[in-house]
Amino acid sequence: MDNKELDKQLLKLQDTLCCGFLDAALFKAAFDVTKIAKNKSYRNQRLAVVGDAALKLLFTRRLYGADKTKKDISEQRTVYESDENWIKVCNCFNLLKYRFADGNGADTGLRNYPGSKAVKAAFFEAVAGSIYLDCGLEKLGEWYDELQIKRGKELSEYGFMYLSLKGCE
């Protein structure tokens, strides 16, 4: 897929994932699996680290506001904010299909791209990271809820476990 076609597909995906508001370059970076030579990591992994932390903060803050105990917060957050849950989103929307390397939409080097659970989950976390960096924690929470409202039926078919955050603050 050439770069123009990739950009077109990613715009469609932004709408599918209910984040059409997002800066297109940040969203595209969530799928950039170009290797960073020295440490052998992928570019989207930096956004995934941010997304993972932002999602944990979002869930913790909202569960805290619901008068939960420390144990309840930890247990509930662990269930919903897990690689297994994010993999379900990845599979539901076939997020791996949008990965690219070398900034040109080519599949260069992807034959060796790992298919582990953590790597699949990283695509969802990278999208969350791009939303957090572009729009902040509040918008990340709104997006998470909107994704469930608009795409909940599709997600539930994959067994996605949604943590309702409404009324928890």
Secondary structure, 3 states (H helix, E strand, C coil): CCHHHHHHHHHHHHHHCCCCCCCHHHHHHCCECCEECCCCEECHHHHHHHHHHHHHHHHHHHHHHCCCCHHHHHHHHHHHCCHHHHHHHHHHCCHHHHCEECCCCECCCHHHCCCCHHHHHHHHHHHHHHHHHHHCHHHHHHHHHHHHHHHHHHHHHCCCCCCCCCCCC
